[in-house]
Amino acid sequence: MISTKSPDPLQSSLLAVTQTAVGCAVGLLIAGKLGRRAQKVTAASLFGIGALLVMPVIIEVVSNAVVGPGSARGEQRRLDSIRKDPGFPDDAEIF
C-alpha cells in the first residue's frame, strides 16, 4: 500500500540535518586538514548528533510496524475499542 500522505515537515527536516551531520563526519574522517585527534573528536560528535536526530524517526517507524493499523496488535486494539465503546456520548438522548 502506497501512502499518499505528505511527510511530516519536522521529520523531513530532521532527516536532512541527520544526513548533513553524517556527511560532514565522513568528510572530516577523510580530510587531512585537521590534526588526527581533532578529526576523530569532531567526526564522532557530528556522527553522534546525527544518530540522536534520527532516533525519533526510527522509533516512529518501529512503533507503527508493531502497533500500527496494519499490524495484528493494532487491529486487536481497534476491535477492543469498538467493542467497549457504545458509540454514543454519555449525555446523548436516545429515544
C-alpha positions in Angstrom: 0.0 0.0 0.0 1.4 3.4 -1.0 0.8 6.3 1.3 -0.4 9.5 -0.3 0.1 11.5 2.8 2.8 14.1 2.6 5.7 13.6 5.0 5.8 15.5 8.3 8.0 18.7 7.8 9.7 18.1 11.1 10.7 14.6 10.2 12.0 15.6 6.8 14.0 18.5 8.2 15.5 16.2 10.9 16.4 13.7 8.2 18.1 16.4 6.2 20.1 17.6 9.2 21.0 14.0 10.0 22.3 13.3 6.5 24.3 16.6 6.7 25.8 15.7 10.0 26.8 12.2 8.9 28.1 13.6 5.6 30.3 16.1 7.5 31.5 13.4 9.8 32.6 11.2 6.9 34.2 14.2 5.2 36.2 15.0 8.3 37.4 11.5 8.6 38.6 11.6 5.0 40.1 15.1 5.1 43.7 15.6 6.2 43.4 19.3 7.1 42.9 18.8 10.9 45.1 17.0 13.3 44.2 13.4 13.8 42.8 13.8 17.3 40.7 16.8 16.3 39.3 14.9 13.3 38.2 12.0 15.4 36.6 14.1 18.1 34.7 16.3 15.6 33.6 13.4 13.5 32.4 11.4 16.5 30.5 14.5 17.7 28.8 15.1 14.4 28.0 11.4 14.0 26.5 11.3 17.5 24.3 14.3 16.8 23.1 12.7 13.5 22.3 9.5 15.3 20.4 11.3 18.0 18.4 13.3 15.5 17.3 10.2 13.5 16.2 8.3 16.6 12.6 9.8 16.7 12.1 8.7 13.1 13.3 5.2 13.8 11.2 4.9 16.9 8.1 6.0 15.0 8.7 3.6 12.1 9.2 0.7 14.6 6.2 1.7 16.6 4.0 1.8 13.6 5.2 -1.6 12.5 4.5 -3.1 15.9 1.2 -1.4 16.9 0.2 0.4 13.7 -3.2 0.0 12.0 -1.9 -2.7 9.7 -0.4 -4.9 12.4 -2.1 -7.6 14.4 -1.8 -5.7 17.7 -3.2 -2.5 16.0 -6.2 -4.4 14.7 -6.8 -6.0 18.1 -6.6 -2.6 19.8 -9.1 -1.2 17.3 -11.5 -4.1 17.7 -11.3 -3.8 21.5 -12.0 -0.1 21.4 -15.1 -0.7 19.1 -16.4 -3.4 21.4 -16.0 -1.4 24.6 -17.4 1.9 23.2 -21.2 2.1 22.9 -20.9 4.7 20.2 -23.0 7.3 21.9 -21.8 10.1 24.2 -22.8 9.9 27.8 -25.1 13.0 27.6 -26.8 11.9 24.3 -30.6 11.4 24.5 -31.6 8.1 23.0 -35.2 7.6 22.0 
